[in-house]
Amino acid sequence: MASRLAEKLKTRCPRCRLRPTLCLCSEFPVIPLQRTELCLVIHRQEGKSTTNTGLLAVEILPGSRVLWRGGREDPALTSEQLFSPGLEPLLLFPGEGAEVVDSEWLARELHQEPKRRFTLIVPDGTWGQASRVGRREPALAGVRRVTLAPGPLSEYRLRREHDDAYVCTFEAIARLLGVLEGPAARASLEELFRKFVGRQLWGAGKLKEQDVPGGIPEAALKERAVSGYPSKWPTQS
């Protein structure tokens, strides 16, 4: 399975992980971050998936960094890797004791320190892989746990989740930044996310062209007309 995923990934754009004719990179929004930096802690197996969304967020958000874990020879992550001087680290982990990040939470934080800035540490992987990060990385012991405020159901339709309340990594990041950086940041990220999901589904023959947010690039339509795959949905004339 791992080798098959790796071979499939070689055929995709290295940044957005879509087929070259469906590439979204030219449509990446510009999102200046004023008080947040993203630190994605990703499991190596998850990094091989063409439907991964955490790495997509890293490509878009300035100043983001990726830390890999889960490999047999991967050492424990260090404080120097995880934390930035002067920034408050927050570990995204829904569970008992996690603080709900909403407008009231941010108001309290800024009341204490108006210029407060944050490192948002986001585990990325399957639910099981992500849930173990806080326990298996000693440097994260004692870091404040945060979680999302209740919100709409996920629009991520590329994998089946165990719980309808779960959202994917990209959606979680977008919703948190909607609080920390403002609603415009969330809106820009979610607009691109819908295009990403739509193009993935269209490429797999699971969505009609007219139902893809933002449409399908002409190059992809021509490619399908030649290949004829998948043939479930005909291209629009």
N, C-alpha and C positions, 0 to 999 in steps of 0.2 A: 504493500500500500504506500509506504513512504517513498519508494523509488518512483512509483507511478505519479504521485503528487508532485515530486520534484521535476519530473520530465514535463508534466503539464505546465508547471510554473515557467519553464524555459520558453514557452510559446507566448507568454503574456508580457504586457508592458511592465517593466520593473518597478514602476511607481504606483500605478493604479490597479495593476493586476487584471486588467481587462485585455481582451484580444486587441492587437494593434489597431484594427479598423474601428474598434469601439472606444479607443482611448479617451479618457476624460481629463488628462493632465492640462490641456490648454484651457479648461474651464474651471480650474481650481480657483476658489475665491481668495482674496487677500484679506486676512483677518489679523490685524495687529492686536497683540495681547498686552494689556497694561499691567495686570496684577497676577498673571498666572503663567507658569511653565508646565509643560506636560512631560512626564517621565513614564514611558510605557514599559512595563515589565512583562515580557512575552515568553511563553513556553516555546521551545524550539520546534515542537511538532506543529503548533498552531501557525508558526511562521511559514510553513510550507503550503498552506491552504490558499487557493485562489479566491476564496470568499472571505478572507480575513479583512476586518475593517479597522483594527487598531493601527496597523501600519499605514493605512490610508490617511488617518488623522494626523499621524506624525509628518507625513509628506506635506500636509497643508499648513500646519500650525508652526510658526517660526519659533526657533529656540527649543524645539522638542528633542528628546533623546530616547533611544531604545536600549534596554538592558535585556539580555537573553539569559534564560534559565531553563532547567529541565533536562539538559544533557548530562550524560554520565560524568563527564570531566569538568562540568561547569562549577567553579568555586562559588561559595556563598557571596552574595552581593555585599558590597561595602558601603559604609556611610558616605564615603567620598563619591561613590557612584550615584547614590540615591538622592542625596541632599545637596542643596545649594546654599551657601552662606547668606544669611539674612532673610531667607524665605521659609515660611511655615509649611512643613510637609503634611500632606493629607493623603491617607490611603483610602482609595475607594473600596469599600467592602461592606455590603449590606449585611447586617446582622445585629445581634444584641449589643447595645452600647454605641452604635454608630450614630453620629450626629447628622441630622437631615439638613442638607444644604439648600436653603431657600432665601428669599429676600430678607426675612427677619434675621436669619443666621448671619448673613453678610453684614447687615446693619450693626449687629452687636460686635462683630469682629472689627469693623472699621471705626466704631465708636471707641474701642479700646486703643486702636492704632490706625489712624486714618490712612497711612501709607503702607499698610500691611500687604505683603505679596505672598503667593502660595506656590509650592511645588505639588502638583496634582499627580500622585503616583497611582497608576491604573494597571492592575493585573489583566493580562490578556491570554485567553486559552479557553478550553472547555470550562464549564461551571466547576467541575471538580479540580481542575488544574489551578484555576484562579482562586478558588476558595482556600487552597493550601499555602498560598504565597506568604500570608502574614505569619503562619506558623513555621514555615521552613526557611525563612530568611531572617536570621537573628537580628540584623540591623533594623528591621521594621518593628521590633518589639517596642511598645510604648508610643508608637506613632498614632496620632489621632485618626480614628476611623470615621469615614463619612459615607453617606448614602444619598440617593436621589429622593426628592420629594415625589409623592404620587403623581402620576402623569398618564398620558394616553398609552395605549398598547403599542408594542413595537411594530415598525413597518419593515422590519428585516424578514424577508421571506425566503432566504437562501438556505436556512437550516431549521430544523425543528427543535424548539426548546422544551425543557421539562415543565416549565411553568409559563402560562400566558403573561404573567407580570414581568418576565425577564425582558430586558432590552439588550441589544448587542453593544459591543465596546464603543463603537463610533457614536451610537445614539446616547450612551451614558456620558461620554465626553461632551457632546453637543449640549446636552441638558445642563450639565454642571457649568459649562462656560456661559450658558444663557443666564445663569445667576452671577457668576464671578466676573464676566466681561460685558454682559448686557444682552438683551434679546436679539440684537442684530447679528451677533456672532452665532447664536444658535440657529437663526433662520438661514443664514448663508450655508452653514454646515449641513443642515437638514435638506436644503434644496439640492446640494450636490449628492448627498446620500441617496435621495430618491432616484436620481439619475443613475447612480451606480447600481442600485438594486434592479432598476428597470432594465438596464442594458444587460446585466447578468441573466435575468430571467428571459429576455428576448433571445439572447445568444443560446440559451438552452431549449428554446422552443416552448417556453411556458407563459409567454406574454405576447399579445399582439402589438404590432408596431405602433398603432394609434394610441395604445395604452401606456407607452413608455414616456415618463416625464422628460420633457426636453427633446424628445424625438430620437431617431437613430441616424448616425452619420451616413452620408451618401456612400462612402467607401464600403461600409458594412453591408448596405443594401445590395450593392453591386457584387460583393463577395458572395453573399447568399444566393443571388440570382445565378451565379456561376456554379456554385457547389450544390445548391439545392438542399442543403442541410441546415437546420432541421426543417422538414417540410410541413410540420403541423400547422403553422400559421403562414399563409402566403404573404408576400410583400404587397404593400399598397400600391396601386397603380395611379 
